[in-house]
Amino acid sequence: MRAMWKGAISFGLVSITVRVHAATEERTIRFRQVHRADGGRISIRRFCDDCDREVAYEDVAKGYEVDDGRLVVVDDEELAGLRPAMVRTIEVGQFVRTDEIDPILYDRTYFLEPDDVAVLPYTLLRDALRDSRRAALARVALRQVERLAAIRVRGDMLMLHTMIWPDELRVPEFPFLAAPVAVPAPELARTISLVDAMTERFDPGGQRDDYRAAVLELVAAKIGGAGDAGGAGDAGGAGDAAEPERTEDTRAAGPPATAEAQPAPPTTAEAQPGPPATSRRRRATKAA
């Protein structure tokens, strides 16, 4: 397993050198956009609304849209000066009870592997967290972005969970929440009885993505000629249909070569395969 980051867990005077490995992988089925007539791949082209011409990838900049619709151009050099210092440290700020962290805050999950010389302090921290039922709250800079993170124990491993920031969690605002509902005690008792009758020990290995399996079987049949092998089914290829979504660990920095299938026709200039229709033009202004 290849490490994506190497640094140290730091708290107080303690420093534990670790390597970070992605603990999950995305296996959602992704399709490519292809030409129905001949199965050729549909390429993404970038057009400028103002000059109505195609723009090379190296000429594309970042623009932040403000409330009035204007776009403020921000250079990579300006952003580089705002990024956190890229210190290779998982800086622990405090320890909390594990059950106090709402799982909705968890984002991505990583394995923490100790260096050979750090196995003992790693084990001490792991056992201390397990016995006290605590988790460590920390900050870490991954891929030039500072993340809130939690370190907790799973089995014999320390796990690093990146977390969303509290202001990224939306507040539920639904009318039914404001209207109190009187729950009849007998109905509540029957519902609890039904829940108890259907309660089993959680076994994640018993869960299966039936849709993904069916799609892969369809692709395999088309490759073998057992199905309708015409049009996009042939040219798209099983490699494209079964390719998992690229994660932040593997996403290429350069421009994509092909477009993924969308549930509806694209509406932005970046996603369209050809010149866009006339749209409202927005002037970009240079950040002061």
C-alpha positions in Angstrom: 0.0 0.0 0.0 1.5 3.3 -1.1 1.6 6.2 1.4 0.2 9.5 0.2 1.7 11.6 3.0 4.4 11.3 5.7 4.7 13.3 8.8 4.2 13.1 12.6 1.5 13.1 15.2 2.4 15.8 17.6 1.0 16.6 21.1 2.8 18.1 24.0 6.4 16.9 23.8 5.4 13.7 22.0 6.1 13.2 18.3 5.1 10.0 16.4 6.3 9.6 12.8 3.6 8.1 10.7 2.6 7.4 7.0 -0.9 8.2 5.8 -2.7 5.7 3.5 -6.1 6.1 2.0 -8.4 3.6 3.8 -11.3 3.7 1.2 -11.7 3.6 -2.5 -14.6 4.8 -4.7 -16.1 2.1 -6.9 -19.1 3.9 -8.2 -19.8 3.2 -11.9 -18.8 6.0 -14.2 -19.6 6.3 -17.9 -17.9 8.3 -20.6 -19.8 10.4 -23.1 -19.5 8.9 -26.5 -20.9 9.6 -30.0 -23.9 7.3 -30.4 -23.2 6.8 -34.1 -19.7 5.5 -33.9 -18.8 5.2 -30.2 -16.1 7.9 -30.5 -15.2 9.7 -27.2 -16.6 13.2 -26.6 -13.8 15.6 -25.8 -14.2 18.7 -23.5 -13.5 22.0 -25.1 -13.3 25.3 -23.2 -14.9 28.4 -24.8 -14.7 32.0 -23.6 -18.1 33.7 -23.5 -16.6 37.1 -24.2 -14.4 36.4 -27.2 -16.4 33.4 -28.3 -13.3 31.2 -29.0 -11.7 28.1 -27.6 -9.2 28.7 -24.8 -6.1 26.5 -24.2 -5.9 24.9 -20.7 -2.8 27.0 -19.8 -4.7 30.2 -20.4 -7.5 29.2 -17.9 -7.5 31.1 -14.6 -9.6 30.9 -11.5 -12.5 33.3 -11.0 -14.6 33.8 -7.9 -18.2 34.9 -8.6 -19.5 37.5 -6.2 -23.2 38.2 -5.3 -23.8 40.7 -8.2 -22.5 38.2 -10.8 -19.1 39.7 -11.4 -16.1 37.4 -11.5 -12.9 38.3 -9.6 -9.8 36.7 -11.1 -7.4 35.3 -8.6 -3.9 34.1 -9.6 -2.3 31.0 -8.4 0.5 33.1 -6.9 -2.0 35.1 -4.8 -3.5 31.9 -3.5 -0.1 30.4 -2.7 0.5 33.2 -0.2 -2.7 32.4 1.6 -2.2 28.6 2.0 -1.2 27.3 5.4 2.5 26.4 6.0 3.1 22.9 4.7 4.4 21.5 7.9 4.4 17.7 8.0 2.6 17.5 11.3 -0.8 16.3 12.6 -1.1 18.8 15.4 -3.3 17.5 18.2 -5.1 20.3 20.0 -7.3 18.3 22.4 -8.8 14.9 23.3 -12.5 14.3 23.4 -14.8 11.4 24.1 -15.3 9.4 20.9 -19.1 9.4 21.1 -19.1 13.2 21.3 -18.1 13.5 17.6 -21.2 13.4 15.4 -20.4 11.0 12.5 -21.9 13.5 10.0 -18.7 15.6 10.4 -16.5 12.8 9.1 -15.3 13.3 5.5 -12.5 10.9 4.4 -10.7 8.1 6.3 -7.0 7.2 6.3 -4.8 4.5 7.9 -1.9 5.8 10.1 1.1 3.5 9.8 4.0 4.1 12.2 7.6 4.3 11.2 9.8 1.4 12.5 11.2 3.7 15.2 7.8 4.9 16.2 6.0 1.6 16.9 6.2 1.9 20.7 4.8 5.4 21.0 2.2 4.6 18.4 1.1 1.6 20.4 1.0 3.6 23.6 -1.2 6.3 22.0 -3.5 3.7 20.4 -4.0 1.8 23.7 -4.5 5.0 25.7 -7.2 6.2 23.3 -8.9 2.8 23.3 -8.9 2.3 27.0 -10.1 5.9 27.7 -12.6 5.8 24.8 -11.1 9.1 23.5 -10.3 10.6 20.2 -7.7 13.2 19.3 -8.9 16.4 17.6 -6.2 17.7 15.3 -5.3 19.9 12.3 -3.4 18.7 9.3 -2.4 20.2 5.9 -3.1 17.7 3.1 -2.6 18.7 -0.5 -2.1 22.4 0.5 -5.4 22.6 2.3 -5.7 22.7 6.1 -8.1 20.1 7.5 -9.9 19.5 10.7 -9.3 15.9 11.7 -9.9 13.2 14.3 -7.7 10.3 15.3 -9.4 7.3 16.7 -8.8 3.6 17.2 -10.2 0.9 14.9 -8.9 -2.6 15.6 -5.1 -2.3 16.0 -4.9 0.8 13.8 -5.0 4.5 14.4 -7.4 6.0 11.9 -7.3 9.6 10.7 -10.6 11.1 9.7 -10.6 14.4 7.9 -13.7 16.4 8.9 -15.8 19.1 7.5 -15.7 22.5 9.3 -18.7 23.2 11.5 -20.0 26.0 9.3 -20.2 23.6 6.3 -22.9 21.6 8.1 -26.4 22.8 7.0 -29.2 23.4 9.5 -32.3 21.4 8.8 -35.2 23.8 8.3 -38.4 21.8 7.6 -41.9 22.8 8.5 -42.7 19.5 10.3 -39.9 20.2 12.9 -41.8 23.2 14.2 -45.1 21.3 14.7 -45.1 19.0 17.8 -46.6 15.6 17.1 -48.3 13.6 19.9 -47.1 10.0 19.6 -49.6 7.4 21.0 -47.8 5.1 23.5 -49.3 1.9 22.1 -48.1 2.7 18.6 -44.6 3.6 19.9 -44.5 0.3 21.8 -45.4 -1.6 18.6 -42.8 0.2 16.6 -40.1 -0.5 19.2 -41.2 -4.2 19.1 -40.8 -4.3 15.3 -37.4 -2.7 15.5 -36.3 -5.2 18.1 -37.5 -8.1 16.0 -35.5 -6.9 12.9 -32.4 -6.1 14.9 -29.3 -8.1 13.9 -25.5 -7.8 14.4 -24.1 -5.4 11.9 -22.1 -7.3 9.2 -20.7 -4.9 6.5 -19.5 -7.9 4.5 -23.0 -9.0 3.9 -23.8 -5.8 2.0 -23.5 -5.7 -1.8 -23.9 -3.1 -4.5 -26.3 -5.0 -6.8 -26.5 -2.2 -9.4 -22.7 -2.0 -9.8 -22.5 -5.8 -10.2 -25.3 -5.8 -12.8 -23.6 -3.1 -14.8 -20.3 -4.9 -14.8 -22.1 -8.1 -15.9 -23.7 -6.2 -18.8 -20.3 -4.8 -19.8 -18.7 -8.2 -19.7 -21.5 -9.6 -21.8 -21.0 -6.9 -24.4 -17.3 -7.6 -24.5 -17.9 -11.3 -25.1 -20.5 -10.6 -27.8 -23.4 -12.1 -25.8 -25.3 -8.8 -25.7 -26.2 -6.0 -28.1 -22.7 -5.0 -29.0 -23.6 -2.0 -31.2 -23.0 1.7 -30.9 -21.5 3.2 -27.7 -21.5 -0.2 -25.9 -18.6 -1.4 -28.0 -16.6 1.7 -28.3 -17.0 2.8 -24.7 -15.0 -0.2 -23.4 -15.3 -2.0 -20.1 -12.3 -0.1 -18.9 -14.2 3.1 -19.1 -17.5 1.8 -17.8 -16.0 0.2 -14.7 -13.5 2.9 -14.0 -13.9 4.3 -10.5 -14.2 8.0 -9.9 -10.8 9.6 -9.4 -10.3 10.6 -5.8 -8.4 13.6 -4.5 -5.4 11.3 -4.1 -5.2 10.4 -7.9 -7.0 13.2 -9.7 -4.8 14.5 -12.5 -3.8 18.2 -12.4 -4.0 18.6 -16.2 -7.1 19.0 -18.4 -9.3 15.9 -18.7 -9.3 14.2 -22.1 -12.8 12.9 -22.1 -16.2 13.8 -20.7 -18.1 11.7 -18.2 -21.8 11.0 -18.9 -24.2 13.5 -17.2 -27.8 12.9 -16.3 -28.8 16.0 -18.3 -27.2 18.0 -21.1 -24.4 20.2 -19.8 -25.1 23.9 -19.4 -21.7 25.4 -18.6 -19.1 26.4 -21.2 -16.6 24.0 -19.6 -18.7 20.9 -19.9 -20.0 21.5 -23.5 -18.3 19.6 -26.3 -18.8 22.4 -28.7 -19.2 26.2 -28.8 -21.9 27.3 -26.2 -25.0 29.2 -27.1 -25.1 32.9 -26.5 -25.2 33.5 -22.7 -25.1 36.4 -20.3 -21.6 37.8 -20.3 -19.8 38.4 -17.1 -16.8 40.7 -16.9 -13.9 39.5 -14.8 -12.1 42.0 -12.7 -8.6 41.7 -11.3 -8.4 41.3 -7.5 -7.0 44.4 -5.9 
